[in-house]
Amino acid sequence: MVSGNGGMMQWPSLISDKRFGLEDYHDRRAETRSDFLRDYDRLVFSSPFRRLQNKTQVFPLPGSIFVHNRLTHSMEVACVGRSIAREIARGLSRKYKNEPWVDKLGDIPDIVAAACLAHDLGNPPFGHNGEKAISAFFSEGAGADLREELSAEQWSDLINFEGNANAFRQLTHQFNGRRKGGFAMTYSTLASIVKYPYESRLWCKPNKFGFFCTERDAFVRVAEELGLIPDYGPEGEVRYCRHPLVFAVEAADDICYEVMDLEDAHKLKILSTDEVTALMLGFFDPERRGRMAGIMAMIDDPNERVAYMRSCVIGSLVNCCASAFVENEEKILNGSFTEPLLAHISQRERAAYEECNRVSWARIYKASDVIDVELAGNRIITFLMDKLIHAVRFPSLAYSKLLLARVPQQYDVGSSDLFTKIQAVIDHVSSMTDVYALDLYRKLNGMSLPAV
C-alpha cells in the first residue's frame, strides 16, 4: 500500500508512551522502568494472558508430551521480537546518532516485546479454526438469519471475525465494571499489534483486518497521534499504513510459528529426526553446517539436537529480518513497503523457510490429531454461539435466563442494541479456554453435571 499523501512517518511521533484512555494523566516520569516495559508487565499479570495457557496453538493440549499452547507461543514470540527489535534499534541508532530524539529508539525492544506478548490475546479457543467457526456461524450457520437486522459494516465484521482485530478490542474496550481505556496500553504498543490497519470492508484476504467498527474511532485516535499515514477507501473507509514496528512483530510470530511447529511435530513423531535435520540445516552454508554437525555429534538426545538446530535457525532469521528492516526503513516509513520482512531475506534462508512452510502444510497442519481438534472445536464453538445468541435475542425465555446467568457481568449481554449483544457473546466465547468451552458444551448438552 502506497501512502495516500506521499508523507513520511517520523520516529519521534511513532514512539509515544501516551496511554489509551488515560491521556489526561499523561506525564513523563524519570524511572528505570519505561511505560512500554509497564505494558509488558501489565500483560503478564493479566487474566486474559494467563488463559492463553489453555488455548490450542496447533496441536491438542498436552497429554504426556508437552507441545506449545498460545501462552508459550506468545512468550517465545516476545523473546524473538525483542531480539529483532534490539538489532533494529542498534542499526537505527547509528543512522540517527546526531538527532536529538535518538534515545527514543532505545524503547523499540520494549514496545515490540509487549506487542508480541499481546498479539494473540483476541484468539478464541481451538486455534485458528476457532476464528473460522465464529465467522462461519454468521456466514453459513444459524447466525445468517441476523443479516437484515445489522448494518453492512457490522455484518462484515461478523462474517470475517479476526483474532487480531479482537485483540485490539480486548485491549481498548471498556467492559462493564472496568476502567476507561481497557488495559490502558501505550499508543505505540497498541499500534504495533495491528497487522492489518483497516476495517473489515477493505480486507485484501478474508479474515484479515485490524479493528471492528466499534473500535474504529479508537484506532483512528491512536493512528493520528502516532502520525500513521492514512489511505482511506473509496467511500471513506478507514485505512492506514502499518506502524513500522508491526513488521518486527509479524516476523517474530512467523519465525516462531514455523520453527516451533517443526520441533513439536518432531516430539510427536509426525516428522522424523532426519527430516527435521534436513529442513533446519537448509538455512546454512556448508561451512556453518560443518560446525553444527560437530556440536551435534556431542549430543545423543534427538530432541536436544533439534532444539540446538532450532536455536541456530532462529538466531539466523533474527539477524536477517533486522537487516531487512534497516535496509528498507525509508520504504517502511513512507508506506510503500508492504511485504513481510521474511520475504526480503537472502535467497538461501528464504528458500529454506519456504520449504519448512510447504512441509508444515503438507504434513503438520493436516495431521489427524490437528484435524480432530478443528472438527471438535468447530462443533463446540458453533453450539455455544447458537445457544448464547438465541439467549441474548430472547432473554425472557426461561432457558435464556439460566444461560445468561452464567455469563460474566463484564459482558453487556443485556444491552438494548442487537450488535452490542452479539459482540458481548463473541467476547465471552473468544475469551474461553479450550477446557472451559468443552466443559460448558458438555454441561449444556447434559453430558456432565456438577458433583453432588
N, C-alpha and C positions, 0 to 999 in steps of 0.2 A: 504494500500500500504506500503510495507516494503522498507526501503531505499535501493538504489542500491549500495551504497558503505559502508554501515554499520556505517556511520558517525552520528554525533550528532549536531543539531543546537545549537547555542550559543546566549544567550540573549544579550550580548554586541553588536553583529553584527545584531541581529534581530530588535533592536530598533535603527533606523537610521533616522536622520532628514534631510538627503540629499534630495534635491528637484529634481524631474524628469525634465530634460530639462534645469535646472539651476545649474548643477553640478559645473561649473566653478566659480560660485558665492557663493559657499557654505562656510559658516563661522559659528562659534559658538558665538552666541550673548547671553550675560548675561542679559536677560529680563524676566519680570514676565510672559509674555505670550509666551508659548512654540510654536515651529513651528507646533506641532501637533494640538494645540489649534487654531493656524492660519489656518490650514487645515479646521477645523470645521467652523470657521467664514467665510472663503472664500466660502465654500459651501452654507451656509445660505444666503449669499448675491448674489448668482449666479442666472441667469435667468433659467437654466435647473432645479435647485432645486425648484424655485417658480412655474414652470409649473406643478410640481407634484400635486399641489392643484386641478388641473382639470383633473387628471388621475384616473381612476377607481381602487380601491383596490379589492373589491369583489362585493359589491352591487352597484346599479346605483347611480350616483351622486345625492345628496340630493334634495328632494323637501321640504316638511315641517319637515321631520325628518332628522337630520344630522347623517350621518354614516362616517366611515373612508374613506379617499382617500389616494393616495400614499404619500402625504405630511405629513398628520397627522400620518400615519403609520410609516414613516421614522423617524419623531421626537420622537415618542414613543419608537421605536427600539433603537434609540440613548440613550434615558434615561435608558432603561433596560440594554443595553450593557455597559454603563458606570458603572452601579451598579454592574454587574457581574465582570467587569474588576477591580473595586476597591477591591472587595473581593479577586480576584486572586492576585493582586499586594500586598495586605496585607499578604497573605499566602506565596508568593514567597519571599517577603522582609524578613520575619522571617527566611526562609530557607537559604537565601544568605546574611544574615546580615553582615558577615565578608568579603564579596567580595568588591573590590574597585569600582565596577560598580553598586552596589546595588541601587544607587539613580536613575539610568536609569529606573528601574522598576516603578518609580512613574509616568512615561509618559504613561504607559499602558492604563489607563482610557481615556485619551485624544485621543489616537490612535484608540481605539475601538469605541468611540463615533463618531469620524469623519468617520470611515469606515461604521458604521451603517447608518449614515446620507446619505452616497453616494451609499449604496448597491443597490438601485432601480433606480438609475439615468438613466440607459440604457433601462428601460422598456418602451415599446410602449404603446399607448392608449388602453383602454378597457381590462385592466388586463392581466393575463397570457394568455388569449385567443389571445391577440394581437401578442404574440410571435409565437403561433401556426399558426396564419393566415399568417404571413410573411414566415415561413418555408413551409407551405402548398402551397403558391403561386409558389414556385420553385419545390417542390417535386411532386405536383399533379395538379398544375394550369398552367396558360399561361407561367409562367417562366420556365417550364420544357424544352421548346424549346432551352434554352441557354446552356444546359448541355454540348454539344460538343464544345462550344466556351470557356470553362473555364477549369482550372486545377482541379485535383481531390481534392486538399485541399481547393480551392476556392469554389467548389461545395459543399463540406462537410459543410463549414461554412454557406452557404445559406440555405440548407435544414435542418439544425439543429440550426437555429437562436436562440441565447440565450441572455436574458437580462443582465445576469451577465457579459458575455464577452463584450456586448455592453457598459456596464458601464465603464469597463476598457478602452475601446476605447474613450468614451466621455471624460474621464479624462486625457488621454495621447496624443490623436491625435492632430496634428497641423492643424486645419481647416483654410480655406482661411482667411487671414487677422488677424489671431490670433497668439499669441506668441508661441515660441518653447516650447514644453513640455505640451501643453494643459493647464490644471489647475495648472501645476507645483506643484503637491502634493508631500509630502514626500514619500520616498520609502516604509516606514513601513505602512503608510495608504493605499497606492496602493495595496501592497501585501495582506493586511488584508481584502480586499473586494473580493478576487478571491477564491471562494469556490471550484472551480474545476480547479486546476492549470495544465492544459494540453490542447493541441489543439484538435479540433473537431474530428479528425480522431481516437482519443483514447478514446472517450466517453464511459463510462460504461452504461449510460442510455441516451436515445435520449434527445437532447437539454440540455445536461449537459457538458459544457466545459468552460474554463476560459478566452480565448482570441482568436481573429481571427488571421488568418495567417499574416495579415498586422501589427498586434501588437505583433507578436511572439518575434521579436528581443527586443522590449521594455520590455516585461515581463522577458526575459532571463537576460537582464541587471539588472533589479530590483532583480530577484531571486539570481543572483550571488553576487551582492553587499551585500545582507542580509544573504547569506550562507544557502539558502534553499537547501534541499538535492535533487539532480537530480535522476531521474529513467526513462531514455529515453525508447521510444518504440522500437520495433524490427527493424525498418528502420530509426532510429534516430529521430523519432518524439519527440517533446519537452514535457516533463512531469516532474513535481517537486512534492515534498511533500508540504502540506499546510504550510503557515505561521501559527504558533501556535495560533495567535490571531483570525484567521478565525473561530476557534471553538467557541469563545465567541460571535462573530458577528452572526454566524449561530444560536446559541442558543437564542440570543435576538430576532432575526427575527422569529424563530419558536414559541417562547413564545407569542410574540405579535400577530402573525398571528392567532394562535389558540384561545387564551383567548379573544382578542378583537373582533374576529368574533362572538363569542358566545354573547358578550354584544350587538353587532349590531343586531344580529338575534333576541335578546330579545326585543330591541326597535322597531323592525319591526314586532313583534308578530309572527315570524316564530317559535320561541321556547317560551314556557310559563315560568313564573317565577319559578314554581315548578321544571320544567325540568332543567333550568339553575342552580337553587339552588342545586339540587341533583348532578349535574356534578361537580360543584365547591367545594362542601363540601367533595367530594370524595378524595380530596388531603390531608385531615387532619385526625388525630386520634380523637377518641371520646372526649377526654378532650378539644382539641382545638375547635372542633365543638360546644361544650357546651358554651365556652366563646364567640364564634362568634354568636351563637344564642341569647345570652344575649344582645349583641350590636345591632343585627338586630331587636330585639324586640322594640328598641327605635326609629327605622326608619320606617316611614309609606310609603314613596315613594318606589315602587318596583324597579325603575331604580337605586335609590340610594343604595338599598340593594345589587343589582347586582354589582354596582360599588365598594362597600365595599368588597364584596367577591372576585372580580377581583383583587383588590389591594393585598389581602391576598395571593391569588394564585401566583401572580407574585413575591411577596416577597419570598415565599417559593421556587419557582423554581429558582430564582436568587441565593439563597444560595446553593441549590442542585447542580446547574451547576458549580458554582465557586469551590465547594468542589470536584466535579468530575474532573475538570481541574487540580487542585493542586495534587490530588491523582494520576492522570495519567500523570503528567508532563513529566516524563522520556520517556514514550512511545510516547508522543506528539512530543518531541524534536528529537527522533530518527526515526520518521516517521511511526512507527508501529501502531499508534492509528488512526483509520480511521472512526469510527462511531461518530454520533453526541453526544454531551455531554448529551443530554436528554435520550440517550439510557443507560446511566451509573448512573442514579439517583436511589434512593431507590425504592423498588418494589411498595409501595403504590402510590407514586407520579407518577411513570411511568405508572402504570395501569390506574390511573385517567386521565393522559394525553392521553393515547391511546383511552380511551373511549370518550373523547372530540373529538378526531380526527375522530373516527368512526361516531359519531353523525353529525359532521360537513359535512362529505362527503355524508351521507345519507339524511340530512335534509336541510343543508345550501347551499352547492355548487350546488345542483340540484334544488334549488328553482326556480320558474318560472321567477321571475324578473332577477335572475342571468343568467339564460339560455337565456333570451331575449336580455340581453346586449351582451352576447357572440355571438349570431346569428347576431345581428346588427353590432357589431364590426367586425366580420369576413367579412361581406359583404362590409363594408366601407373600411377596410384596403385592401382587395383584389382588389377592384375597383381602389383605389388610386395607389396601386403598379402597376397595369396593365397599367394605363394611363401614369404614370411617367416613368416606364421602357421603354415603347414604345417611349416616347418623347426623352429620352436620347439616344436611339438607332437610332432614325431617327429625329435628331434635325432640319433638314432643312424644314420639313413639316410645313405648316402654323399653324396648331393647336399646334404642338410641341413648336414652338416659343412662342406662347401665354402662354402655360402652364409653360414652363421653366422660363418665366419672373417672375413668382410668387415664384420661389424657392429662398430662401435667398442666398446671394452671398458666404456665408461661405462654402456651399456645392459644391464640384467640379463636377457639372453635365456636364461641358464642356470638361472633360478630354478626351484624345485620347485612354485611356485604358478602356476596357469594364468593368472589375471588379471594377475599381475605380468609374466609373459612377454608377454602380449598388449600391455600398456601399453608395454613395452620396444620392441616392434615399432612401435607408434604414435609413440613418442618419436623413434625413428630416422627413420621415414618423414616425420613432420611437420617434422623439422629439415632435411630435404634441400632444396637449391635446385632450381629447375626444371631447370637444366642437369645437375646430378648425377643427379636422378631419371630424366631422359631417357637419360643415358649408361648408367646401371645397367640400365634397361629394355632398351636395345639389346644390351648385353653378355649379359644373361640369356637373351635370345632368339636369341643367336648372330648378331646383325646387326652387331656391332662387336667387334673384337679388338684387344688391345694391339699396338703396333708392335713388330716383331721384326727 
